[in-house]
Amino acid sequence: MPHLTVQYSQNLDQDVEISDFCSVMSVAMQETGVFPVAGIRVRAHPMPHYFVADGHPKNAFVDMVLRMGEGRSDATKSEVGAFLMARAEAVFAPLLAESFFALSLEIVTISKPLSWKTNSIHARINAPSLKGDNL
């Protein structure tokens, strides 16, 4: 399970296609080789109400939280974080070149005994006869 939750200031909707960003981040998570594809989730939530720094109306943000299961070393988590942050920075390079944008990423480890899941996606993706089947 790696779940990337993205909160972003709603004023970005006029400048950025957030669904494309979600796709980029999903592919990046796959490219790390650390996560099973069936467990990858990227969710984005626009924040219609926010106040950033000095309150300038052009101020915008993207705040990412990557939740992942236990068992990965701090070194692995650090490498994944740096890789994902670099991808996000590439997407938002034009905004980072201005003085009104903040981008952040935090990794949170989920305690297995305190996490419950029911999921039929893993069985479909991992079944030998159905691999790649998008039905």
N, C-alpha and C positions, 0 to 999 in steps of 0.2 A: 504494500500500500504506500504509494506516495500520492498525496493530495496537495495540489498547489491551489491555494485560495488567494484570489487577487481582489483587493478593494481598490477602487480608483475614483478620483473626483469626477463627477459627472460632466464637468466642462471638457473633459478629454474626448467625449463622444463626437465633437465636431472636428477633431483633428486626427483621431486614431481609430482604426477598425479593431476594436478589442477582440472580436472573435478571431481575427487573423493572429493577434498576439497570443491568444490561447492555443491556437494550433502550433505556432512556433515553439511555445514552451512545452507542449506535449511532445513534439518531435525531439526537442532538446533533452527532455527527461528520458526518452527512449534511447537517445544516443549515448547517454552516460553509461549504459550497460549495467547499471546498478539495480534498476527496478524492473519487475515483471510488467509487460505491456498491459495485461489485464487489470492491473491495480492502479494504473495511472489515471488521475482525474485532474482536470484544470477547470476551475470555476471562477468566474469574474462577477463581481457585484459593484454596480455603480453606487456611489455615495452622493445622493442629491443634496445632503446637508453637511457642510464642512466649513472649517475656517483654518486656513493654512498660513502659518508665520504671521506676516504683517496684514493679512486679510486682503491683499491685492486681488482683484477679480481674475487676473490671469494665472494666479498660483494654481498649481495642479499637482497631483500625486498619484503614484502607483505603489501600493504596499502589498508585498507578497509574503505569504506564510506557507512554507513547505512542511507538511506533517508527514513523517515517515515512521515505519515500525522500528522496533528495537533491533539491535544486533549489528549495526554498522559502526565502524570505528569513527572517531572524531576526524581522523585524516580523510576518510572517505566522504563524510558529511561536508567537510571543508572543500574538498575538490568538487563535489556536486554543486555546492553553493556558489563557488567561484565560476563554474561553468555556466550555471543558469543565470547568474547575475550578468555575465558577459553577454549572453544572448539577449537578455532584456535591455541592457545598455545599447546594444546594436539596434534594436527595434526603436528605442526612444532617443537615439543619438540627436535628431534634430531638436527635440525638446530639451535635452540635456545641454545643448549648445546655447540655450536661452537661460535667463536667470529667474525662471518661474516654475521650475519642475523639481520634484523630489521623488526618488526611486529607492525602494528598500526591499530587502529579503531577509527573512528570519527562518531558521530551521528548528522545528519542534519534534522531539522524539516521543512517540506514543507508547505508553506502557501496555504491553500485550494483555496483562490480566485485567486492565481497565478499558478494553476496547472490544466491542461486539460488532460483528458483521454478518450479514446474510447476503450472498452474492452468487448469481448464476452465470455471470460473465466469464469468470475464470474457467469453468467447466467447458463452456463453448469455445473459448480461445485455445485452451490447452488440449482439446480433444483432437487426436491425430487425424481423424477423417474430416474434421471441420476447420482445420487451420486455414485462415485466410478467407473463410466463408463469411460474407457480410449479411447473410440472410437474417 
